[in-house]
Amino acid sequence: MGPLSNYNLQQLSVLVVEKHDTMRRILVGILHAMGMRDIRQGTNPDEGFEAFCETPADLVFTDWAPGLDGIGLLLKIRADDASPDPFVPVIVVSAHTELRHIYQARDAGMTEFLGKSFKAKLIYSRICSVIERHRVFIRNRSFFGPDRRRRIRFDGPDRRRHVNRAGFDRRSLAMPFSGTERRQGYPTFEESDLRQRQRILPSEAEDS
């Protein structure tokens, strides 16, 4: 594999948690080809979390599949009292690529999502996203993790489409409707003549 970028990733420490030997070897081999040398491995969430607590990593890849609860590991990294770095970037790797699965991983505090089967360029694009698109962390009663609103618009092949954009993004991309039925609360909202007449008090209607 030829060089993918000018980034020097040799000093990056990575934890890979994947139960399948073949998939784990493929992912680790790709990371090695990118120049990374400090790569630790785990085959299950408990082993992965133990390795993370012993020596925190700069980046975590975790599988999410039947038999490996990558979301559970993600939640432990984010919220467990024993976690040495709840802010570490976590890339969830999964064959579950429906929107509901991506939302579930997002709402558990993932940093990026990588669908199987993956290619080296896609892996690298996720690493670049971690480096270049830093998001502040949000904490509330039900969530702790990177801000789920992406403030930088992505124009690549994996760009989000209308159905899974945030409401603000959907409105900003839509053609504005400026007629008399424009939704209330928008800057150019106007009531129709019929609605205006319906709001006139009876006494005012009689006087007119």
N, C-alpha and C positions, 0 to 999 in steps of 0.2 A: 504494500500500500504506500503510495507516495505521500508527501507532506500535505496536510490539509489546511494548514494555516501558519502564521508567523508566531502564534502563541507558544511559549516554552512551558510545557507541562511537566517537566522533569521533577520539579519539587512538590508536585501535588500528591498528597496521600489520599488513597481511595479505599473504600470498603465495598466489596461486592458480595451481596447475599443472594444466592441462587441455588436451588436444590438440585437441579439437573446438571450433571457433570459436563455434558457436551455444551450446553448453553453458557455455563460458567466459563469454560475454557475459551469459547468464542469471544465472549465479552472481555475477558482478561487479556486475550491475545490482541484484540483491537486497541485496548488501552495501552498495552505495552508498545504497540506500533506507533502510538501517538507520543511516545517518549516517557510515559509514566513508569516508575520503577517501584514505588512504595504502594503495592496493591495487596491488601489483605482480603481473605475470603471467608465466607460463612455459608453453611448449607441450610440453616433454619433461623428463625427470628431470635431465639434464645442465644444461639451461638453468635449471631451477628451483633446483638446488643451487648453481649459480654465482651466481644472484641472491641466494640466501639467505646465501651467504658474503660477498658484497659488502656487503649491508645486512641484518642479521638482522631477522626479522619477529617480531611478538608471537604470531602464529597462522598456521598453514599449512593450506591445503586442497590435497590432492593426489588426482587421479583415479587409479584402479587399473582398468585395462582392457587388452585386447589392443592392443599398440602403445604402451602407457605403463605402465611398471613402477613404479607408485606405492609398492609395498612396498620395492623397491630404493632409491627415494628416501628413504623413511622410515628404512631401515636406515642409509643414509649420514648422515642428519641425526643419528641417535642415536649412531653409532659411528665415523664417519670422523674422523680426526685434524684435518681441515681444518674441521670443523663448528664454527661460532662459538657455537652454543647447542644442545647435545644435549637440553636439557630443554624445548624449545619445544613447546607443544601442537600436535599434528598430527591433523587430521580427515581420515580416508580416505573418499573419495567413490567409490562403485562400484555397478554394476548386479549384481555378484556378491554376493548377499545370503543365500546358504545359510550355515548355521552354521559349516561348515568354513572358509568364506572369512572370516567374522567372526573366528573363532578364529585363523586365520593372520595376519590384520592385528593382532589383539590381541597375539599372541606376537611380532610384529615390533616392538611398542612404540607402537602407535597410542594416541591419547588418546580419540578418539570415532570412531564409524562412522556414515556417512550414506549411505543407499541411494538410488539413482536409481530413478524420477524423484522429485525432491525438491520440497518446497514451502517457502515463506519461513518458515513457523512451525517446520518441522523443522530448518531451518538455524539459526534463532534458538535453538531448544531445545538444540542441540549447543553453541552458543556459551555459553549459560547454564550448561550442565553443566561446561564448562571453567572458568568463573568461580567457580561455587558449589561444585563437588565436587572440589576439589583433592585429588589423590592423590600420596602420596610415591612417589619413584622407587626401584626395586629393581634391584640389580645382582648377577648371579651368573654362573656359567660360560657359560650359554646364553641369558641374557636381560638386556636393559637397557631399562627403560621404566617407565611408571606402574604402580603396584601393580594387578595384574589382578583382585584381589578388591575388589568394590564394597562398601564398608562402609555406604553409605547406601541404604536400600531405596527403589526408584523405583516409584511407583504409577501412572504415566501409561500411555498406550496402547501404548508400546513396552516395557513392563515385561517382564523376562525370565521365561520360563515354567520349569516344573519341569525339563525335559530339559536346559536349559543353565545351570542354577544350580550354584553351587559346592556341594560335598557338605554343608558345614555348613548352608547355607541350605535345602537339600532336607530335611535331618533336622529343622531347626527348624520347618518348615512342615508336616511330616507328623504324622499322629496317632500318638502314641507307643503302642507295643505293650508291655504290662506283664505278659504271661504268662510261663510258665516257660521258654519258648524264646527269650526276649529276647536279642538278640545280646550276646556277651561283650564287655566293655569299656564297656558303657553302665551308668549308675548303678544301675539296678534289675535287673541281670542275675541270674537264678536258674537253676540247673540243674534239669532234670527229675529225678524220682525214679529213672528208668531210668539216666540218665547218672551219677547219684550212686552207684548200685549198681555200675555198670561200673567206677568208679574205685576201689572198695574192694579192697584187696589180698586175695589168696586166703586168707592166714592169718587175716585179720580176718573174712572171710566165714565161715570154718569155726568161729571162736569165737562168732559171733553166733547 
